[in-house]
């Protein structure tokens, strides 16, 4: 059995240094309490993925403070430690998840496709998300990669654990749209968050560790200058076994914290077939509308700002998908 920890943080938009300090405290507390073999933070551990001018300064060099924080914690507690952040990788920024080993080895995965307004701040990646770790092969997935069938297809039969992290924002709480967005549709999002990790676990036939953000936030509204978007990150941090049985879970009401469970890392035995669709579950129409509009707006703006030299970051050094300890900087 392998003991794993999933951390559910409540972080602040744009406060990279403060958020790194907060997740460091959570990792240390979880490591002291549970002595795990692996600890997983969600994607976007340096800042919630929001549409906000504060996000313009969130990207960090790949070899900078976020990665060094994860590497230091892995060395300090003798376990794998993973977390995601917007990283400068060569001439682009990516939604990168870094899984660091106690000996200094580094495994990286870039989200294949940013979601909604995330497209304003980073580009998609192309790696397979398989990390050959000292514990065995681990599949890494960021955000809505957990909900896309192609994620399961690329990891099928190749991993013994699915991990990574989620940042799932809800609808704005505007009074005018509350009957539609909140009263009618938000419970679909909560159900989706709750059921996605077990669904992916059954399709891959492996345990899943799904850390997620939690807490209220206020961001700007894409395409509507001056209109705020008050909402919340839904939580639903989950650890489940290969049958999709939930071993530990944190809901929105549980707030910030962490959970631990023991899982079997053995050869995968899929329980459910992988459907031949794009999403592995249905969404309300409102989510699809935000998906298409947000993607189109964000992709165009990212490319335009790059062409005009308006991004706050500069191109920087990169690493391969897997860097052994002997070659790690």
Buried (B, 14 or more C-beta within 10 A) or exposed (E): EBBBBBBBBBBBBBBBEEBBEBBBEBBBBBBEEBEBBBBBBBBBBBBBBBBBEBBBEBBBBBBBBBBBBBBEBBBBBEBBBBBBBBBBBEEBBBBBBBBBBBEBBBBBBBBBBBBBBBBBBBBBBEBBBBBBBEBBBBBBBBBBBBBBBEBBEBBBEBBBBBBBBBBBBBBBBBEEBBEBBBEBBBEBBBEBBBBBBBBBBBBBBBBBBBBBBBBEBBBBBBEEEEEEBEBBBBBBBBBBBBEBEBBBBBBBEBEBBBBBBBBEBEEBEBBBEBEEEEBBBEBBEBBEEBBEBBBEBBBEBBEEBBEEEEBEBEEBEBBEBBBEEEEBE
